[in-house]
Amino acid sequence: MNIIITGASSGVGFEAVLELILSNNHQVIALARSEDKLRNLHQIALALNPECILHVAKFDIVHDDHETGLIPFVKDRFENVDILINNAGSLINRPINQLSQLDFVDMLQHNFLGHVKMIQHLLPLMKENAHIVNIGSMGGFQGSTKFPGLAAYSASKAALHNLTECLALELADRKIKVNCLALGSAQTEMLEKAFPEYESPVMAFEMGKYIADFALTGGKFFNGKIIPVAVTVP
């Protein structure tokens, strides 16, 4: 499988990459904004599996140029893309009366519009049975418990959830599957920053393994689904 994952330098994205490279049947392109953390990821991956094929690249899905930067990089390594995991994201925890319009714009760019760009530019490289996995949040899951301070973040994730449903229908004739995992908490840097007093019962590596497994097999069973992945909230 030829796999691309964003937000790979830390948290569940980092752990998902380490799960995927354990099999020599996969080639992985890992994207993130931190070059140092990507270098660390590559070193750990080679230690776990010296024969793994992992390409890392510093790339900002919001601000960097997809046409001249990302696509040539991908085409030099992959003939086609089998799996795209849209995991990159950001979080602002702030009461509504302290949120600016730019805060909402920032959340929409990092948690929604950046993924739209990724999908638009990589679709030409996707063939039948390709699988797009969007990483959403229980904060954006309709009917779930919500938390003060996460209005901008949760709204941006809800947009990603709706995009998933729309694209599953739009791409059905091409037999490309699109699903979304609405994640609950996992013990990551982002969670610790947003909820410093909270400790998740789910470790980042556990959630990363689930994401990797779902990306590989979920397209056989689901399409257009927003799947809650949570034992607790937040």
Rosetta silent file (secondary structure, phi, psi, omega in degrees, C-alpha in Angstrom):
SEQUENCE: MNIIITGASSGVGFEAVLELILSNNHQVIALARSEDKLRNLHQIALALNPECILHVAKFDIVHDDHETGLIPFVKDRFENVDILINNAGSLINRPINQLSQLDFVDMLQHNFLGHVKMIQHLLPLMKENAHIVNIGSMGGFQGSTKFPGLAAYSASKAALHNLTECLALELADRKIKVNCLALGSAQTEMLEKAFPEYESPVMAFEMGKYIADFALTGGKFFNGKIIPVAVTVP
SCORE:     score description
SCORE:     0.000 S_00000001
   1 L     0.000  138.645  173.249    0.000    0.000    0.000 S_00000001
   2 E   -99.257  116.451 -168.897    1.135    3.544   -0.768 S_00000001
   3 E  -124.639  135.637  173.640    0.114    5.658    2.205 S_00000001
   4 E  -119.153  132.885  178.221    0.283    9.384    2.961 S_00000001
   5 E  -134.208  133.190  177.138   -0.333   10.700    6.471 S_00000001
   6 L   -99.234  165.067 -179.029   -0.297   14.292    7.682 S_00000001
   7 L    61.852   41.647 -170.151    0.396   15.497   11.200 S_00000001
   8 L   -93.480    1.357 -172.194    2.935   12.710   11.582 S_00000001
   9 L   -86.803  -11.235 -179.738    5.457   14.362   13.872 S_00000001
  10 L  -158.994  172.775  173.148    3.682   13.721   17.182 S_00000001
  11 H    61.112 -145.200 -174.663    0.691   12.156   18.900 S_00000001
  12 H   -69.208  -28.101  176.972   -1.499    9.617   17.190 S_00000001
  13 H   -66.087  -43.887  175.763   -0.116   10.431   13.744 S_00000001
  14 H   -56.839  -47.904 -177.505    3.411    9.627   14.890 S_00000001
  15 H   -69.573  -34.465  178.088    2.231    6.349   16.393 S_00000001
  16 H   -63.972  -40.511  177.555    0.170    5.433   13.316 S_00000001
  17 H   -60.708  -46.096 -178.904    3.260    5.765   11.137 S_00000001
  18 H   -62.982  -29.167  175.182    5.257    3.470   13.439 S_00000001
  19 H   -73.305  -42.532 -175.972    2.489    0.888   13.169 S_00000001
  20 H   -68.024  -33.568 -175.367    2.298    1.119    9.379 S_00000001
  21 L   -80.052   -4.956  177.814    6.039    0.742    8.768 S_00000001
  22 L   -66.976  -24.002  178.179    6.173   -2.578   10.620 S_00000001
  23 L  -100.578  131.279  177.715    4.976   -4.236    7.409 S_00000001
  24 L   -77.023    0.597  176.415    7.246   -4.207    4.372 S_00000001
  25 L   -81.432   -6.364 -176.077    4.112   -4.293    2.222 S_00000001
  26 L  -117.519  144.432  167.982    3.595   -0.574    2.808 S_00000001
  27 E  -115.005  133.038 -172.981    5.356    2.566    1.651 S_00000001
  28 E  -124.534  133.573  167.464    4.630    5.629    3.761 S_00000001
  29 E  -107.812  119.815 -178.199    5.007    9.356    3.185 S_00000001
  30 E  -109.156  123.671 -177.257    4.835   11.199    6.517 S_00000001
  31 E  -115.297  143.634  176.315    4.175   14.936    6.457 S_00000001
  32 E  -167.458  172.875 -178.522    4.399   17.482    9.270 S_00000001
  33 L   -90.618  -15.076 -177.292    5.565   21.012   10.028 S_00000001
  34 L  -102.604  111.659 -179.910    8.450   20.024   12.329 S_00000001
  35 H   -67.560  -39.000 -179.369   11.563   18.816   10.531 S_00000001
  36 H   -63.115  -44.042 -179.823   13.290   17.809   13.784 S_00000001
  37 H   -68.771  -33.411  176.515   10.380   15.649   14.914 S_00000001
  38 H   -67.402  -37.717  176.940   10.146   14.042   11.485 S_00000001
  39 H   -62.904  -40.278  177.025   13.839   13.201   11.650 S_00000001
  40 H   -64.402  -42.130  177.182   13.236   11.564   15.021 S_00000001
  41 H   -58.363  -45.163 -178.108   10.290    9.622   13.580 S_00000001
  42 H   -63.450  -40.712  179.442   12.459    8.334   10.734 S_00000001
  43 H   -64.625  -43.036  179.456   15.203    7.193   13.104 S_00000001
  44 H   -66.557  -40.851  179.766   12.752    5.313   15.330 S_00000001
  45 H   -60.933  -43.420  179.650   11.059    3.721   12.313 S_00000001
  46 H   -67.773  -32.072  176.653   14.377    2.426   10.978 S_00000001
  47 H   -67.575  -36.971  179.496   15.241    1.060   14.408 S_00000001
  48 H   -74.791  -38.087 -178.870   11.941   -0.839   14.502 S_00000001
  49 L  -148.004   93.841 -176.817   12.193   -2.049   10.908 S_00000001
  50 L   -58.822  -19.199 -178.604   15.470   -1.388    9.076 S_00000001
  51 L   -97.229    4.431 -176.552   13.846   -2.427    5.788 S_00000001
  52 L   -67.718  153.120  176.605   10.875   -0.081    6.035 S_00000001
  53 E  -110.429   99.239 -178.772   10.165    2.418    3.272 S_00000001
  54 E  -128.522  122.535  175.998    9.364    5.724    4.963 S_00000001
  55 E  -109.681  124.971  178.662    9.705    9.118    3.308 S_00000001
  56 E  -111.293  146.164  179.830    9.408   12.151    5.571 S_00000001
  57 E  -150.621  133.010  173.457    8.879   15.715    4.408 S_00000001
  58 E   -72.836  118.991 -178.244    8.343   19.035    6.122 S_00000001
  59 L  -155.299  129.889  177.751    5.089   20.329    4.689 S_00000001
  60 L   -99.496  113.623 -173.922    2.401   22.686    5.964 S_00000001
  61 L   -67.782  -16.757  179.804   -0.936   21.591    4.504 S_00000001
  62 L   -90.511  -48.483 -167.910   -2.379   25.097    4.943 S_00000001
  63 L  -104.238  -23.371 -177.657    0.393   27.427    3.783 S_00000001
  64 L   -81.029  162.952 -174.668    2.791   25.424    1.600 S_00000001
  65 L   -87.012  113.989 -179.351    2.349   24.958   -2.145 S_00000001
  66 H   -69.077  -42.864 -173.887    0.760   21.625   -3.003 S_00000001
  67 H   -67.741  -42.644 -176.203    1.254   21.844   -6.770 S_00000001
  68 H   -97.062  -17.610 -178.497    4.951   22.714   -6.794 S_00000001
  69 H  -104.852  -61.546 -172.865    5.967   21.182   -3.469 S_00000001
  70 H   -73.040  -51.627 -171.559    3.908   18.191   -2.427 S_00000001
  71 H   -61.165  -45.826  175.531    2.759   16.639   -5.701 S_00000001
  72 H   -59.384  -38.645  178.308    6.225   16.374   -7.339 S_00000001
  73 H   -60.940  -44.768 -179.818    7.538   14.846   -4.093 S_00000001
  74 H   -66.804  -46.306 -176.503    4.753   12.247   -4.090 S_00000001
  75 H   -64.438  -28.275  177.626    5.040   11.430   -7.806 S_00000001
  76 L   -70.171  -17.198 -174.036    8.765   10.826   -7.461 S_00000001
  77 L  -117.678  -32.514 -177.267    8.002    8.086   -4.912 S_00000001
  78 L  -122.245  139.770  170.135    4.512    6.734   -5.641 S_00000001
  79 L   -77.980  -33.415  178.605    2.774    5.822   -8.889 S_00000001
  80 L  -151.466  165.796  179.564   -0.530    6.115   -7.100 S_00000001
  81 E  -111.285  122.225  179.667   -1.916    6.768   -3.622 S_00000001
  82 E   -89.934  -37.024 -175.744   -3.875    3.973   -1.926 S_00000001
  83 E  -138.764  132.262  171.892   -4.527    5.629    1.437 S_00000001
  84 E  -120.362  120.628  177.125   -4.626    9.240    2.594 S_00000001
  85 E  -108.107  106.858 -179.896   -4.866    9.844    6.352 S_00000001
  86 E   -86.418   87.533 -173.020   -5.784   13.472    7.045 S_00000001
  87 L  -106.791  -19.202 -176.140   -4.563   13.671   10.617 S_00000001
  88 L   -59.197  149.040  179.353   -2.970   17.128   10.887 S_00000001
  89 L  -178.405  172.720 -179.554   -4.768   19.577   13.110 S_00000001
  90 L  -144.176  162.484 -176.298   -4.656   22.245   15.763 S_00000001
  91 L  -140.104  133.578  171.525   -6.660   23.120   18.859 S_00000001
  92 L  -118.308  126.074  177.270   -7.660   26.354   20.584 S_00000001
  93 L  -113.103  100.755 -174.659   -9.218   26.132   24.059 S_00000001
  94 L  -156.547  137.719  178.921  -10.703   29.552   24.831 S_00000001
  95 L   -57.506  152.201 -174.496  -14.111   30.868   25.972 S_00000001
  96 H   -57.691  -36.497 -178.634  -16.369   32.204   23.209 S_00000001
  97 H   -76.345   -3.626  175.350  -16.086   35.809   24.408 S_00000001
  98 H  -110.691    0.260  179.216  -12.308   35.560   24.075 S_00000001
  99 L   -88.547  131.770  175.596  -12.325   34.000   20.602 S_00000001
 100 L   -94.703  168.368  174.845  -11.634   36.280   17.664 S_00000001
 101 H   -60.141  -34.958  179.622  -12.764   35.781   14.092 S_00000001
 102 H   -67.097  -30.105  175.332   -9.154   34.908   13.288 S_00000001
 103 H   -62.877  -42.922  178.009   -9.278   32.095   15.853 S_00000001
 104 H   -66.181  -40.561  177.381  -12.191   30.559   13.950 S_00000001
 105 H   -61.143  -43.736 -179.870  -10.370   31.070   10.659 S_00000001
 106 H   -60.339  -44.518  179.433   -7.280   29.390   12.100 S_00000001
 107 H   -64.977  -41.837  179.719   -9.270   26.360   13.244 S_00000001
 108 H   -66.075  -37.686  179.182  -11.049   26.040    9.905 S_00000001
 109 H   -65.515  -48.364 -173.134   -7.772   26.298    8.006 S_00000001
 110 H   -79.834  -29.282 -175.109   -5.891   23.697   10.045 S_00000001
 111 H  -104.812   -6.301 -177.033   -8.724   21.254   10.739 S_00000001
 112 H  -137.730  -63.551 -172.418  -10.747   21.537    7.532 S_00000001
 113 H   -66.038  -33.201  175.994   -9.451   23.582    4.587 S_00000001
 114 H   -62.186  -37.318  178.757   -5.968   22.068    4.722 S_00000001
 115 H   -71.575  -35.263  175.110   -7.522   18.623    4.350 S_00000001
 116 H   -58.927  -44.890  178.477   -9.661   19.862    1.470 S_00000001
 117 H   -60.654  -44.440  179.449   -6.459   20.930   -0.300 S_00000001
 118 H   -58.905  -47.294 -178.522   -4.852   17.556    0.322 S_00000001
 119 H   -63.715  -47.023 -177.982   -7.830   15.693   -1.084 S_00000001
 120 H   -59.262  -41.498 -175.776   -8.184   17.943   -4.124 S_00000001
 121 H   -80.804  -26.687 -177.682   -4.528   17.620   -5.106 S_00000001
 122 H   -94.248  -16.133 -179.873   -4.131   13.895   -4.423 S_00000001
 123 H   -53.420  -40.029  179.004   -7.394   12.669   -5.972 S_00000001
 124 H   -60.904  -20.008  179.702   -5.840   12.456   -9.457 S_00000001
 125 H   -94.268   -0.483 -177.553   -3.363    9.901   -8.047 S_00000001
 126 E   -97.828  138.159  179.469   -6.065    7.750   -6.466 S_00000001
 127 E  -114.019 -175.050  179.147   -7.516    4.711   -8.155 S_00000001
 128 E   -53.998  138.254  179.318  -10.354    2.322   -7.419 S_00000001
 129 E    75.308    9.156  171.871  -10.492    1.121   -3.787 S_00000001
 130 E   -65.690  156.889 -175.479   -8.395    4.005   -2.474 S_00000001
 131 E  -132.808  122.223  174.198   -9.329    5.063    1.048 S_00000001
 132 E  -102.130  123.098  179.601   -9.434    8.581    2.482 S_00000001
 133 E  -116.257  112.554  175.634   -9.493    8.649    6.281 S_00000001
 134 E   -92.607  135.226  178.914  -10.275   11.969    7.931 S_00000001
 135 E   -97.296  103.719 -179.506   -9.395   12.284   11.604 S_00000001
 136 E   -96.447 -152.669 -176.447  -12.261   14.076   13.283 S_00000001
 137 E  -152.942  148.979  173.599  -13.200   14.522   16.912 S_00000001
 138 H   -61.956  -22.227  175.552  -15.967   13.664   19.325 S_00000001
 139 H   -63.104  -26.562  178.845  -16.163   17.434   19.808 S_00000001
 140 H  -102.683    6.510 -176.713  -17.606   17.662   16.311 S_00000001
 141 L   -87.418  124.733 -175.300  -19.787   14.571   16.595 S_00000001
 142 L   -60.211  129.021  177.679  -23.491   15.399   16.626 S_00000001
 143 L    88.479   -5.030 -179.449  -25.127   14.696   19.978 S_00000001
 144 L   -80.351  163.165  175.318  -21.896   14.148   21.883 S_00000001
 145 L   -65.513  131.950  179.965  -20.989   15.888   25.121 S_00000001
 146 L  -106.392  163.810 -175.934  -19.390   19.258   24.394 S_00000001
 147 L  -128.259  139.102  177.699  -16.834   21.216   26.416 S_00000001
 148 L   -58.072  141.004  177.593  -16.501   24.929   27.165 S_00000001
 149 L    93.046  -10.662 -175.820  -13.717   26.612   25.234 S_00000001
 150 L  -108.753   22.871 -176.606  -13.770   24.249   22.264 S_00000001
 151 H   -60.763  -47.743 -177.960  -16.394   25.985   20.113 S_00000001
 152 H   -67.399  -44.231  178.890  -14.020   26.931   17.280 S_00000001
 153 H   -61.958  -49.108 -176.120  -12.210   23.588   17.337 S_00000001
 154 H   -65.478  -38.365  178.586  -15.400   21.520   17.475 S_00000001
 155 H   -63.556  -38.889  179.814  -17.073   23.515   14.690 S_00000001
 156 H   -67.586  -36.223  178.231  -14.078   22.937   12.405 S_00000001
 157 H   -71.335  -35.167  176.128  -14.173   19.199   13.099 S_00000001
 158 H   -61.759  -37.287  176.894  -17.924   19.111   12.417 S_00000001
 159 H   -62.562  -40.254  178.295  -17.184   20.615    8.999 S_00000001
 160 H   -65.091  -37.811  177.936  -14.702   17.800    8.342 S_00000001
 161 H   -61.769  -45.936 -178.337  -17.318   15.239    9.333 S_00000001
 162 H   -66.642  -38.111  176.518  -19.836   16.690    6.885 S_00000001
 163 H   -58.216  -40.228  179.331  -17.229   16.825    4.130 S_00000001
 164 H   -57.480  -47.383 -179.207  -16.656   13.103    4.637 S_00000001
 165 H   -64.448  -40.982 -179.481  -20.312   12.296    4.019 S_00000001
 166 H   -65.686  -44.788 -176.290  -20.471   14.523    0.945 S_00000001
 167 H   -70.937  -31.113  177.896  -17.306   13.138   -0.663 S_00000001
 168 H   -58.650  -39.943  177.781  -18.288    9.516   -0.070 S_00000001
 169 H   -73.180  -44.452 -176.259  -21.270   10.112   -2.335 S_00000001
 170 H   -64.410  -33.428 -176.580  -19.396   12.262   -4.826 S_00000001
 171 L   -99.152    7.318 -176.586  -16.575    9.741   -5.270 S_00000001
 172 H   -61.058  -37.126 -178.753  -18.748    6.622   -5.243 S_00000001
 173 H   -67.741  -22.185  176.512  -18.592    6.233   -9.018 S_00000001
 174 H   -91.945   -1.440 -179.569  -14.798    6.084   -8.779 S_00000001
 175 L    58.254   36.915  172.738  -15.075    3.509   -5.962 S_00000001
 176 L   -99.851  127.092 -176.326  -12.973    5.648   -3.634 S_00000001
 177 E   -93.042  142.034  179.106  -14.008    5.253   -0.006 S_00000001
 178 E  -132.909  121.082  178.818  -14.113    8.184    2.430 S_00000001
 179 E  -135.044  165.781 -179.495  -14.552    7.747    6.180 S_00000001
 180 E  -135.658  131.753  174.156  -13.956    9.747    9.333 S_00000001
 181 E   -99.494  113.337  177.765  -12.818    8.635   12.775 S_00000001
 182 E   -87.004   95.023 -172.063  -14.275   10.923   15.442 S_00000001
 183 E   -77.557  140.198  165.679  -11.620   10.445   18.083 S_00000001
 184 L   -85.821 -156.041 -175.268  -12.154   10.784   21.782 S_00000001
 185 L   -75.907  147.807  166.675   -9.221   11.477   24.041 S_00000001
 186 L  -143.000  149.282 -173.611   -5.786    9.947   23.745 S_00000001
 187 E   -75.690   90.298 -179.078   -2.810   10.967   25.861 S_00000001
 188 L  -124.924  170.935  177.035   -1.061   13.343   23.481 S_00000001
 189 H   -60.122  -40.041 -178.228    0.723   16.697   23.699 S_00000001
 190 H   -64.786  -41.179  178.050   -2.343   18.431   22.284 S_00000001
 191 H   -64.909  -44.014 -178.546   -4.628   16.899   24.935 S_00000001
 192 H   -61.799  -35.870  179.237   -2.224   17.803   27.739 S_00000001
 193 H   -71.371  -39.004 -177.741   -2.123   21.407   26.550 S_00000001
 194 H   -78.476  -37.713 -177.691   -5.924   21.675   26.275 S_00000001
 195 L  -130.480   74.486 -174.115   -6.772   19.688   29.441 S_00000001
 196 L   -62.009  -20.952 -178.415   -3.710   19.802   31.728 S_00000001
 197 L   -92.118   -5.977 -172.459   -5.585   18.226   34.634 S_00000001
 198 L  -103.130  140.404  175.193   -6.968   15.315   32.617 S_00000001
 199 L  -122.533  120.139 -177.072   -5.325   11.963   31.954 S_00000001
 200 L   -76.685  144.103  174.840   -6.775    9.834   29.195 S_00000001
 201 L   -77.196   -6.976 -178.864   -7.186    6.075   29.668 S_00000001
 202 L  -108.279  123.864  178.131   -6.134    5.654   26.030 S_00000001
 203 E   -80.617  154.857 -178.597   -2.457    5.964   25.141 S_00000001
 204 H   -58.601  -39.411 -177.619   -1.367    7.632   21.908 S_00000001
 205 H   -67.017  -31.095  177.976    0.166    4.405   20.588 S_00000001
 206 H   -67.902  -44.533  178.744   -3.145    2.569   21.111 S_00000001
 207 H   -68.255  -37.241  177.768   -5.077    5.158   19.138 S_00000001
 208 H   -61.771  -40.742  177.699   -2.353    5.272   16.501 S_00000001
 209 H   -64.098  -40.545  179.503   -2.604    1.518   16.010 S_00000001
 210 H   -63.200  -44.491  179.757   -6.377    1.772   15.653 S_00000001
 211 H   -60.375  -45.818 -179.934   -6.045    4.501   13.014 S_00000001
 212 H   -61.289  -46.698 -179.812   -3.486    2.477   11.062 S_00000001
 213 H   -62.529  -42.191 -179.280   -5.597   -0.683   11.159 S_00000001
 214 H   -67.026  -39.806  179.451   -8.746    1.194   10.120 S_00000001
 215 H   -59.734  -37.026 -177.804   -6.972    2.936    7.254 S_00000001
 216 H   -77.327  -34.390 -171.509   -5.877   -0.444    5.889 S_00000001
 217 H  -119.777  -20.106 -172.588   -9.158   -2.332    6.306 S_00000001
 218 H   -62.808  -29.492 -179.793  -11.994    0.103    7.045 S_00000001
 219 H   -65.454  -18.350  178.334  -12.664    0.916    3.404 S_00000001
 220 H   -76.211  -21.626 -172.434  -13.830   -2.665    2.860 S_00000001
 221 L  -119.014  -20.117 -175.039  -16.657   -2.262    5.357 S_00000001
 222 L  -131.892  151.612  170.297  -17.494    1.448    5.577 S_00000001
 223 L  -154.459  129.765  179.386  -18.081    4.422    3.318 S_00000001
 224 L    71.722   22.104 -175.280  -19.236    7.898    4.279 S_00000001
 225 L  -101.824  141.434  170.553  -19.310    6.971    7.969 S_00000001
 226 E  -104.202  107.078 -169.965  -18.433    9.126   10.964 S_00000001
 227 E  -105.563  115.104  177.781  -17.284    6.557   13.484 S_00000001
 228 E   -70.037  130.586 -179.746  -16.969    7.549   17.142 S_00000001
 229 E  -124.919   83.108 -173.749  -13.786    6.171   18.688 S_00000001
 230 L  -156.974  137.341  172.168  -14.076    6.982   22.353 S_00000001
 231 L  -105.324  -21.606  177.902  -14.441    5.268   25.707 S_00000001
 232 L  -142.468  169.736  169.027  -14.537    8.529   27.649 S_00000001
 233 L  -118.494  149.778   11.900  -14.865   12.241   27.047 S_00000001
 234 L   -71.899    0.000    0.000  -13.200   14.664   26.404 S_00000001
